[in-house]
């Protein structure tokens, strides 16, 4: 990740000029946490496909490329896919509502909690103030956790590109709605009628060598703000001939 807000060994890249769009008004009923945010550079102002969450191309464009790398909120990968409202605190430059971002990467900055995509950083600004906000590099912000919403999408199980059928299976969860964190993933082994725990390989990627043959059922341990810790089951969500790089619809909506 290339941090743009201050000098690091990676240097600076060319600033993208992006259109700034205001977000719909959001209630400020929940407490905010004060922190700092900066931004990272990319040629197209989007996210990065090599983020530490393992989302790949999904991590570049999800949420209209309003994405972020985080440090203490990463939580060894449990924080991947979480959504936050981030607002900067310079009244003459910053909009009231800020930007809603999805965590797709790990990144450390100068006492920052968020390293935003260029597009997300620009969307914190008032109209026609984005370039001035970029000049600050690092800004004071306040943030809060918010539910993720993906209209028209169920939770998806993507077979990671590094999977090798049939001897190695790795999956990553996409379109994780609500204020949920995935604590564990188990895979059903039908021949002995038992569930086997998958390993968190890194970020949001879970894997298992020598997975069972046949259609695969998966079970998630989900920690949500409303229901606490629960298990969610997706029966036969992966076909017997699952393929690397393909995302399969779970028909499940997390809330």
URMO-V254503 format. One record per residue. N is the residue number from 0. RES is the residue in one small letter. PHI is phi in whole degrees, -180 to 180 (none if undefined). PSI is psi in degrees with one decimal (NA if undefined). OMEGA is omega in radians with two decimals (999 if undefined). Layout:
n=[N N]
res=[RES RES]
phi=[PHI PHI]
psi=[PSI PSI]
omega=[OMEGA OMEGA]
This chain:
n=[0 1 2 3 4 5 6 7 8 9 10 11 12 13 14 15 16 17 18 19 20 21 22 23 24 25 26 27 28 29 30 31 32 33 34 35 36 37 38 39 40 41 42 43 44 45 46 47 48 49 50 51 52 53 54 55 56 57 58 59 60 61 62 63 64 65 66 67 68 69 70 71 72 73 74 75 76 77 78 79 80 81 82 83 84 85 86 87 88 89 90 91 92 93 94 95 96 97 98 99 100 101 102 103 104 105 106 107 108 109 110 111 112 113 114 115 116 117 118 119 120 121 122 123 124 125 126 127 128 129 130 131 132 133 134 135 136 137 138 139 140 141 142 143 144 145 146 147 148 149 150 151 152 153 154 155 156 157 158 159 160 161 162 163 164 165 166 167 168 169 170 171 172 173 174 175 176 177 178 179 180 181 182 183 184 185 186 187 188 189 190 191 192 193 194 195 196 197 198 199 200 201 202 203 204 205 206 207 208 209 210 211 212 213 214 215 216 217 218 219 220 221 222 223 224 225 226 227 228 229 230 231 232 233 234 235 236 237 238 239 240 241 242 243 244 245 246 247 248 249 250 251 252 253 254]
res=[x x x x x x x x x x x x x x x x x x x x x x x x x x x x x x x x x x x x x x x x x x x x x x x x x x x x x x x x x x x x x x x x x x x x x x x x x x x x x x x x x x x x x x x x x x x x x x x x x x x x x x x x x x x x x x x x x x x x x x x x x x x x x x x x x x x x x x x x x x x x x x x x x x x x x x x x x x x x x x x x x x x x x x x x x x x x x x x x x x x x x x x x x x x x x x x x x x x x x x x x x x x x x x x x x x x x x x x x x x x x x x x x x x x x x x x x x x x x x x x x x x x x x x x x x x x x x x x]
phi=[none -102 -85 -97 -76 -158 -73 -133 -65 -78 82 -118 -121 -67 -71 -83 -100 -125 -76 -103 -122 -79 -91 -59 -62 -127 -66 -101 -83 -91 -65 -107 -113 -85 -161 -137 -142 -133 -144 -116 -95 -147 -59 -112 68 -96 -78 -110 -76 -108 -62 -68 -76 83 -76 65 -61 -57 -71 -85 -123 -56 58 57 67 -87 -130 -151 -99 -133 -113 -68 -81 -69 53 59 103 -63 -78 -61 86 -71 -115 -139 -96 -123 -127 -83 -118 -100 -57 -76 -113 -103 -72 -70 -93 66 -139 -98 -125 -111 -76 -127 -156 -105 -163 -113 -131 -83 58 -106 -99 -131 -115 -88 -62 -56 -64 -66 -61 -64 -76 -77 -87 -69 -54 68 -113 -62 -64 -67 -67 -61 -63 -68 80 -124 -130 -72 -137 -126 -143 -150 -74 -134 -69 -81 -132 -130 -62 87 -124 -89 -60 -115 -107 -97 -77 -61 -61 -82 -66 -133 -73 -104 -92 -148 -120 -129 -128 -136 -92 -119 56 -86 -82 78 -106 -114 -126 -92 -93 -158 -132 -123 -120 -85 -103 -67 -65 -115 53 -143 -97 -117 -74 -88 -96 -76 -68 -173 51 -101 -98 -118 -140 -159 -78 50 -67 -66 -80 91 -62 -115 -99 -127 -131 -113 -93 -114 -107 -120 -69 -96 -91 73 -95 -137 -108 -123 -114 -120 -80 50 -74 -107 -70 -65 -109 -52 -127 -61 89 -99 -101 -113 -76 -85 62 -112 -114 -83 -128]
psi=[136.4 114.6 127.0 -20.5 -16.5 166.8 126.9 176.4 -19.6 -17.0 -162.8 149.7 170.5 134.4 130.2 141.1 117.9 156.7 142.4 128.0 134.2 144.3 158.9 151.6 139.8 138.9 139.1 46.5 -26.8 147.2 145.2 157.2 135.2 141.0 -156.2 156.7 149.1 -162.2 160.6 152.5 144.0 151.4 -28.6 8.6 12.1 -170.1 -174.5 137.2 -6.6 23.7 155.1 -13.0 -18.6 20.3 -18.2 -138.9 -30.6 -36.5 -12.3 -30.7 -10.5 145.6 37.8 34.2 16.8 86.6 169.3 150.9 143.6 165.3 -79.6 -22.9 -6.9 -41.3 49.7 28.4 -19.3 -29.3 -7.7 135.7 -5.2 152.5 141.8 145.4 124.7 125.6 131.2 164.1 25.4 100.5 -32.6 -17.4 -29.1 139.8 161.5 -35.4 -16.0 -141.1 146.0 125.6 157.2 135.3 120.4 -2.1 165.9 138.8 139.2 139.1 -160.7 86.3 36.8 150.6 -21.1 131.0 103.4 151.9 156.0 -39.8 -43.8 -41.1 -42.8 -33.2 -6.1 -15.0 156.7 163.5 133.4 14.6 4.7 -44.2 -37.3 -37.0 -38.6 -33.8 -26.7 -35.4 -59.3 132.3 151.6 137.8 166.8 146.3 161.0 152.3 137.6 160.6 140.1 140.6 127.8 88.2 127.5 2.5 135.4 170.7 132.2 142.1 110.3 129.6 116.9 148.2 -23.7 -2.6 150.9 107.5 132.7 8.3 -12.7 125.3 127.1 137.6 156.4 139.4 131.7 155.6 54.7 95.6 168.7 -166.6 63.9 150.6 139.3 114.7 -29.9 154.2 132.2 151.5 136.1 124.0 102.1 -32.0 -31.3 10.6 48.7 160.1 136.9 135.4 135.6 158.3 136.9 103.8 -48.4 153.9 -123.6 16.4 126.8 141.0 167.3 127.0 152.3 57.2 158.2 155.6 160.7 -179.8 144.9 128.2 145.0 147.8 132.8 136.1 114.4 130.6 113.8 161.0 -27.6 -51.4 -2.4 -144.2 122.5 166.2 136.2 129.2 135.3 105.4 133.5 40.3 -28.0 128.8 166.6 -24.2 42.2 150.1 139.5 137.0 -5.5 136.9 132.3 134.1 127.5 -14.1 19.1 138.3 117.8 144.9 NA]
omega=[3.12 -3.13 -3.03 -2.95 -3.11 -3.03 3.01 -3.09 -3.13 3.13 -3.08 3.00 -3.00 -3.14 3.06 3.04 -3.06 3.08 -3.12 3.14 3.08 3.12 3.07 -3.14 -3.11 -3.14 3.13 -3.07 -3.08 -3.13 3.11 3.05 3.13 3.13 3.09 3.13 3.00 -3.10 3.08 -3.10 2.98 -3.06 -3.07 3.14 -3.12 3.03 -3.13 3.12 -3.10 -3.12 -3.05 3.08 3.13 -3.10 -3.12 -3.10 3.08 -3.11 3.13 -2.98 -3.13 3.13 -3.14 3.11 3.00 -3.02 -3.07 2.86 -3.11 3.10 -3.09 3.10 -3.13 3.04 3.09 3.09 3.12 -3.14 3.14 3.14 3.10 -3.12 -3.11 2.93 -3.10 -3.13 3.08 -2.89 3.02 -2.96 -3.11 -3.10 -2.91 3.05 -3.12 -3.00 3.11 -3.06 3.02 -3.06 3.05 3.11 3.14 -2.98 2.97 3.09 3.10 3.10 -3.13 -3.13 -3.13 2.95 -3.06 2.92 -2.96 2.92 -3.14 -3.14 -3.13 3.13 -3.14 -3.07 2.99 -3.00 2.95 3.11 3.09 -3.13 -3.04 -3.10 3.09 3.11 3.07 -3.12 3.09 3.14 3.10 -3.09 3.00 -3.13 2.88 -3.08 3.05 3.05 3.11 3.08 2.98 3.12 -3.14 -3.09 3.10 -3.11 2.90 2.99 -3.11 3.01 3.10 3.02 -3.05 -3.09 -3.14 3.09 3.11 3.14 0.04 -2.92 -3.13 -3.11 3.00 -3.13 3.03 -3.08 -3.14 3.12 -3.14 -3.02 3.12 3.07 -3.00 3.00 3.14 -3.09 -3.10 3.06 3.09 -3.09 -3.09 3.05 -2.98 -3.04 3.09 3.03 3.10 3.10 3.10 -3.13 3.01 3.14 2.98 -3.10 3.04 3.07 3.13 -3.09 3.10 -3.07 3.10 3.01 3.09 3.12 -3.14 3.09 3.13 3.10 -3.01 3.00 -3.12 3.11 -3.07 2.93 -2.99 3.04 -3.13 -3.08 -3.06 -2.99 -3.06 -3.12 -3.13 3.04 3.12 -3.03 3.08 -3.06 3.06 -3.06 3.06 3.14 -3.10 3.13 -3.10 -3.05 3.10 3.10 -3.11 3.08 -3.09 -3.10 -3.12 -3.01 -3.14 3.01 3.01 -3.11 999]
